[in-house]
Amino acid sequence: MRKLTQNKINAYRQDTYHISMKNRLRTREEAIQFANQRGFIYFWPIKDIALPSLWVAVAGDRPVADAHDDPGHVTWGWKDSLLGADHWYYAKVLRKKSTIISLKTAPYFYALSENYGAPEEDYLVQYMQGRLTQEARAVYEALLTEGALDTIALRRKSRLSSPENESRFNRALADLQADFKIIPVGTSQAGGWRYSFVYDLVHRHFPELLVQARSIKESDARLRLAELYLLSVGAATHRDFQKLFGWSKKQLEAVFEELEASGFIHRQLQVKNNPDEWIALDQLL
């Protein structure tokens, strides 16, 4: 196997993650530009997942601060102010964690979801096939019937208000977001903390997604997302891809074969003290 150094990977990510002080994001507009440039990022850094995040690009490569007055938490205000504003797509998507996706990239994710152009019917097919929980169906139908609802009202309309249903309700929210069915579109002062998300249906808030994704084949969607991922991280292992996207080995192999044939990547690389096979951009070698 050819050698790849961790120093080269780290140096590449210094730039794409905006880790260095001179590259830090200082305004909401710069944050939007960052998301557009990268295609998709996490809101917070996620342990053991290689991907740029808004927090690191603003606050540097350090743990998320517990103190509410930490300067890095300006990201929270930016995120809330942009909910429903059509500057980017924000929801729990990758690994069901808070993900920011550029509007240009969102159709590629949508093309890989289990939405087939009939939002008022697709979810019922999934439910009857056992691929959608009863709680997720109840949440989706509440929004379908009532329109946008804050979290408290949504729990009530879904008949999941009791304490024993809290985890089921939260799981339903995460599942529906990950499959591009619902999205937070604002905040409300409802609830004991005087803060809760307002949710709506994706197809109601982003109707153009259905049209944009219709012509994208799943293989092309995976290829584009893999390209963007590698442009962000420089190099990654098979395990990194599987952890982030959840694609099968067969699907990954098809992606890697095409990227290698085009000269975009090199495969069968080795990093010292790491037994995994690495895939890297051509420019890192």
Order of alpha helices (4+ residues) and beta strands (2+ residues): beta-alpha-alpha-beta-alpha-alpha-beta-beta-alpha-alpha-alpha-beta-alpha-alpha-beta-beta-alpha-alpha-alpha-beta-alpha-alpha-beta-beta
